[in-house]
Every structure is written in C-alpha cells, then in structure tokens.
Amino acid sequence: MGSDDKCAICSEKIELRYSPMEEWSIEGSICGKCYSKKLSDHYPGEHARVNKQLD
C-alpha cells in the first residue's frame, strides 16, 4: 500500500479511501471523517443523508 494508506489531513490509517475535491488542494487520499468535515466546511448548512439505509 505505501504512504497512501494514511490520511493526508489527520495521518490516521484509512479504512475507506476518499479522494479530496480539486478545490481543496489536498494531495493524496483522505479518510471518511476528514472528507465529511471538509464537505461540511465547503458546503455549510444542513445536509440530508442520502444513504440512510446504511445507518
């Protein structure tokens, strides 16, 4: 795997790899937790969960 198995933001081990959006200017993959946080920062306000069946 190499260095790609650590989050580019928090450096924690990535279980499920996410690719950051281009406008975030982040190199490498990020974890779901950081992806969610960046999405919230990028799109402020309330968000409806699409995959509610996964809860």
N, C-alpha and C positions, 0 to 999 in steps of 0.2 A: 504493500500500500504506500508506504513512504510518508512524506510530510503532509500529504493530502488528507490524512485521517484525523487531523486536528483542526478545530475551528479557527478561521482566520481572525476572528474577533476575540473570543474568550480562551482560545487554546485548549479547550476541553476536547476529549475524544468524540468524534462524530459517529453517532449511531445511524442516523438517516441524513444523508448529504444533501444540502441545498446549494444552489448557485445564486450568488447575490445579483441583484439587478445592476445593470451597467451604470446607472446614475449614482449608485452608492460608492463607486470607485474602490471596491474591495477586491484584492487578488486572492484567489483560492476559493475553497468551499467553506460554508458556514453551517453551524448546527441549527436545528429547528427552533430552539429557544431564541437564538440571536436573530434568525430570519424573522420570526414573529415580532420581535422587538423592533427591528428595522422597518418592517412593514407598518407597524403602528406609528413609528416616527414619520415615515414617508407619507402615510395616509392617515392623518389624525381623525379622531371621531370614533363613533361606534361602528363595530364591524359585525355583520351577521355571519355565523359559522355556516359554511356550505355543507361540510361533511358531518352533520350532526349525528348520523348513524354510527360514527366512529367513537362517539363519547361513551 
